[in-house]
Structures are given as C-alpha cells and as structure tokens.
Amino acid sequence: MCIVQVFNVQLNYEHTIVDRLDIFASAGFGIAHDEIVPFTVRKGELHVNKESSSFDGTLHIEFVKVVCCFGKMIV
C-alpha cells in the first residue's frame, strides 16, 4: 500500500498549474511552500501556461488529490 500526499493544483477548474505537487518532499513538515504561477487576464479571458479560458472575475484554486498505487499516479 502506497500513501503519498500528492496534489495537482488547478485554476478555475480547467488549468493544471502545478502537476503532482508533493508538499512534504518539496518543503518538509511545517514549512511554507510557494509556487509562482504567471497568468494574465485580457478581454475577459484568463491566460495561463499557454492555455486560455473565459474569465468571469473570479479565480478558483483547487487541490486535486493524486493517489499513488504501485508506483503509478492515479487522479
């Protein structure tokens, strides 16, 4: 059994802005971790990571748990 706390970080339900983030491996227990994600909003569109989508004025950030099973990551 493999238990790993790994997350994909998504912006506005459409854009994966951080893929397979393992906070404990990156920063350790009880330590802050920052990710800088450049994006722009132009003419009602959100542009991030060479992708675009409509933008209604709200940014939603979601941490989607990735499950590890026998060395394979499963969302």
N, CA, C and O of each residue as an XYZ file, in Angstrom:
300
protein
N       0.848     -1.185      0.000
C       0.000      0.000      0.000
C       0.887      1.239      0.000
O       1.845      1.340      0.767
N       0.553      2.159     -0.859
C       1.353      3.373     -1.015
C       0.501      4.577     -0.641
O      -0.531      4.823     -1.265
N       0.919      5.322      0.361
C       0.177      6.519      0.759
C       1.099      7.722      0.589
O       2.084      7.871      1.313
N       0.772      8.563     -0.360
C       1.550      9.755     -0.649
C       0.584     10.917     -0.789
O      -0.442     10.791     -1.457
N       0.894     12.036     -0.174
C       0.057     13.220     -0.297
C       0.554     14.057     -1.468
O       1.386     14.948     -1.297
N       0.045     13.769     -2.639
C       0.428     14.457     -3.859
C      -0.830     15.076     -4.457
O      -1.899     14.467     -4.472
N      -0.672     16.306     -4.951
C      -1.828     17.036     -5.474
C      -1.501     17.661     -6.826
O      -0.366     18.063     -7.079
N      -2.502     17.738     -7.681
C      -2.464     18.619     -8.839
C      -3.178     19.895     -8.406
O      -4.230     19.834     -7.770
N      -2.622     21.024     -8.740
C      -3.251     22.297     -8.397
C      -3.887     22.847     -9.656
O      -3.217     23.043    -10.670
N      -5.197     23.097     -9.583
C      -5.945     23.560    -10.749
C      -6.468     24.973    -10.531
O      -6.833     25.360     -9.421
N      -6.492     25.725    -11.615
C      -7.007     27.093    -11.603
C      -8.283     27.135    -12.432
O      -8.294     26.744    -13.599
N      -9.356     27.615    -11.815
C     -10.663     27.766    -12.457
C     -11.142     26.484    -13.123
O     -11.695     26.522    -14.223
N     -10.933     25.360    -12.467
C     -11.440     24.046    -12.874
C     -10.897     23.549    -14.218
O     -11.255     22.452    -14.648
N     -10.052     24.319    -14.883
C      -9.631     23.964    -16.240
C      -8.133     23.813    -16.414
O      -7.685     22.998    -17.220
N      -7.360     24.576    -15.682
C      -5.923     24.647    -15.937
C      -5.141     23.998    -14.803
O      -5.243     24.426    -13.653
N      -4.362     22.965    -15.118
C      -3.459     22.393    -14.125
C      -2.225     23.285    -14.095
O      -1.452     23.336    -15.052
N      -2.057     23.987    -12.976
C      -0.963     24.954    -12.881
C       0.253     24.389    -12.153
O       1.371     24.867    -12.347
N       0.041     23.376    -11.321
C       1.144     22.651    -10.689
C       0.781     21.171    -10.777
O      -0.269     20.749    -10.292
N       1.651     20.400    -11.394
C       1.391     18.984    -11.620
C       2.125     18.149    -10.579
O       3.336     18.288    -10.402
N       1.394     17.288     -9.896
C       1.957     16.348     -8.917
C       2.811     17.025     -7.849
O       3.990     16.713     -7.685
N       2.201     17.940     -7.142
C       2.882     18.653     -6.056
C       2.921     17.775     -4.812
O       1.879     17.396     -4.277
N       4.113     17.459     -4.361
C       4.322     16.745     -3.104
C       4.914     17.756     -2.127
O       6.122     17.994     -2.125
N       4.069     18.341     -1.310
C       4.484     19.432     -0.422
C       5.554     18.960      0.562
O       6.510     19.690      0.830
N       5.407     17.756      1.100
C       6.385     17.267      2.071
C       7.748     17.032      1.428
O       8.775     17.295      2.052
N       7.771     16.544      0.203
C       9.051     16.332     -0.489
C       9.683     17.663     -0.888
O      10.907     17.793     -0.910
N       8.843     18.651     -1.202
C       9.349     19.958     -1.646
C       9.827     20.826     -0.488
O      10.867     21.478     -0.582
N       9.068     20.832      0.602
C       9.374     21.776      1.684
C       9.619     21.108      3.035
O      10.394     21.617      3.845
N       8.971     19.986      3.281
C       9.087     19.342      4.584
C       7.902     19.668      5.468
O       7.069     20.505      5.119
N       7.826     19.012      6.604
C       6.710     19.190      7.533
C       6.775     20.558      8.205
O       7.828     20.961      8.701
N       5.647     21.272      8.221
C       5.556     22.545      8.931
C       6.298     23.690      8.270
O       6.547     24.708      8.916
N       6.658     23.555      7.010
C       7.393     24.592      6.289
C       6.514     25.113      5.152
O       5.862     24.334      4.457
N       6.501     26.417      4.971
C       5.710     27.013      3.891
C       6.317     26.671      2.535
O       7.530     26.502      2.405
N       5.470     26.575      1.550
C       5.912     26.297      0.179
C       5.193     27.255     -0.759
O       3.966     27.352     -0.725
N       5.940     27.957     -1.589
C       5.359     28.898     -2.546
C       5.509     28.378     -3.964
O       6.513     27.751     -4.304
N       4.523     28.637     -4.774
C       4.591     28.381     -6.217
C       4.192     29.689     -6.898
O       3.168     30.285     -6.564
N       4.994     30.121     -7.834
C       4.677     31.326     -8.597
C       4.135     30.884     -9.948
O       4.803     30.172    -10.698
N       2.921     31.312    -10.245
C       2.257     30.927    -11.490
C       1.874     32.200    -12.226
O       0.900     32.859    -11.862
N       2.627     32.550    -13.253
C       2.289     33.749    -14.020
C       1.011     33.532    -14.836
O       0.826     32.484    -15.454
N       0.141     34.534    -14.827
C      -1.063     34.491    -15.653
C      -1.461     35.912    -15.994
O      -1.033     36.864    -15.341
N      -2.281     36.046    -17.020
C      -2.813     37.355    -17.396
C      -4.303     37.227    -17.665
O      -4.811     36.149    -17.973
N      -4.987     38.356    -17.541
C      -6.397     38.438    -17.901
C      -6.526     39.561    -18.905
O      -6.174     40.707    -18.623
N      -7.036     39.223    -20.091
C      -7.233     40.204    -21.152
C      -8.564     39.969    -21.840
O      -8.880     38.856    -22.261
N      -9.326     41.022    -21.943
C     -10.591     40.982    -22.692
C     -11.474     39.799    -22.291
O     -12.023     39.098    -23.141
N     -11.595     39.596    -20.995
C     -12.476     38.535    -20.495
C     -11.931     37.133    -20.631
O     -12.682     36.165    -20.514
N     -10.627     37.003    -20.879
C     -10.018     35.682    -20.979
C      -8.841     35.551    -20.023
O      -8.032     36.466    -19.876
N      -8.765     34.393    -19.379
C      -7.659     34.041    -18.498
C      -6.626     33.293    -19.321
O      -6.964     32.326    -20.004
N      -5.368     33.726    -19.266
C      -4.279     33.085    -19.999
C      -3.245     32.579    -18.995
O      -2.686     33.349    -18.214
N      -3.002     31.258    -19.032
C      -2.037     30.637    -18.129
C      -1.467     29.398    -18.805
O      -2.206     28.616    -19.404
N      -0.146     29.217    -18.706
C       0.523     28.031    -19.272
C       0.157     27.769    -20.730
O      -0.115     26.630    -21.109
N       0.151     28.804    -21.533
C      -0.154     28.706    -22.965
C      -1.566     28.200    -23.245
O      -1.846     27.706    -24.337
N      -2.454     28.323    -22.261
C      -3.866     27.959    -22.403
C      -4.701     29.188    -22.097
O      -4.232     30.130    -21.458
N      -5.937     29.170    -22.558
C      -6.836     30.277    -22.229
C      -8.235     29.745    -21.985
O      -8.608     28.676    -22.468
N      -9.000     30.515    -21.224
C     -10.400     30.181    -20.937
C     -11.124     31.479    -20.612
O     -10.498     32.511    -20.372
N     -12.444     31.413    -20.609
C     -13.220     32.609    -20.274
C     -13.011     32.937    -18.794
O     -12.767     32.047    -17.979
N     -13.109     34.222    -18.461
C     -12.859     34.677    -17.092
C     -14.000     35.582    -16.656
O     -14.274     36.602    -17.289
N     -14.671     35.198    -15.559
C     -15.814     35.961    -15.062
C     -15.476     36.878    -13.894
O     -16.370     37.450    -13.271
N     -14.178     37.020    -13.596
C     -13.765     37.893    -12.499
C     -13.397     37.156    -11.224
O     -12.983     37.782    -10.248
N     -13.540     35.828    -11.213
C     -13.250     35.036    -10.028
C     -12.153     34.021    -10.324
O     -12.193     33.328    -11.341
N     -11.174     33.940     -9.427
C     -10.148     32.902     -9.522
C     -10.460     31.819     -8.494
O     -10.676     32.111     -7.318
N     -10.481     30.591     -8.940
C     -10.740     29.452     -8.065
C      -9.523     28.534     -8.123
O      -9.127     28.094     -9.202
N      -8.931     28.243     -6.966
C      -7.775     27.345     -6.897
C      -8.207     26.087     -6.152
O      -8.790     26.157     -5.070
N      -7.910     24.937     -6.750
C      -8.333     23.664     -6.176
C      -7.140     22.703     -6.114
O      -6.352     22.614     -7.055
N      -7.022     21.993     -4.998
C      -6.007     20.965     -4.836
C      -6.682     19.618     -5.060
O      -7.511     19.190     -4.257
N      -6.325     18.953     -6.152
C      -6.930     17.673     -6.515
C      -5.970     16.567     -6.104
O      -4.852     16.483     -6.613
N      -6.411     15.720     -5.182
C      -5.551     14.664     -4.653
C      -5.238     13.640     -5.739
O      -6.123     13.194     -6.469
N      -3.961     13.279     -5.829
C      -3.497     12.242     -6.738
C      -3.164     11.036     -5.885
O      -2.440     11.156     -4.896
N      -3.678      9.882     -6.252
C      -3.463      8.666     -5.472
C      -2.338      7.859     -6.099
O      -2.303      7.666     -7.314
N      -1.429      7.393     -5.273
C      -0.311      6.570     -5.736
C      -0.638      5.109     -5.469
O      -0.990      4.732     -4.351
N      -0.519      4.298     -6.501
C      -0.783      2.872     -6.335
C       0.271      2.086     -7.106
O       0.292      2.132     -8.336
N       1.135      1.374     -6.414
C       2.192      0.562     -7.014
C       3.064      1.380     -7.959
O       3.410      0.933     -9.053
N       3.414      2.595     -7.515
C       4.318      3.446     -8.287
C       3.655      4.253     -9.390
O       4.316      5.059    -10.044
N       2.351      4.050     -9.610
C       1.643      4.800    -10.647
C       0.749      5.835     -9.988
O       0.103      5.554     -8.979
N       0.711      7.030    -10.560
C      -0.146      8.091    -10.053
C      -1.511      7.988    -10.710
O      -1.602      7.882    -11.933
N      -2.570      8.018     -9.916
C      -3.939      7.944    -10.409
C      -4.712      9.117     -9.846
O      -4.750      9.302     -8.630
N      -5.338      9.925    -10.715
C      -6.105     11.081    -10.240
C      -7.472     10.600     -9.812
O      -8.298     11.401     -9.373
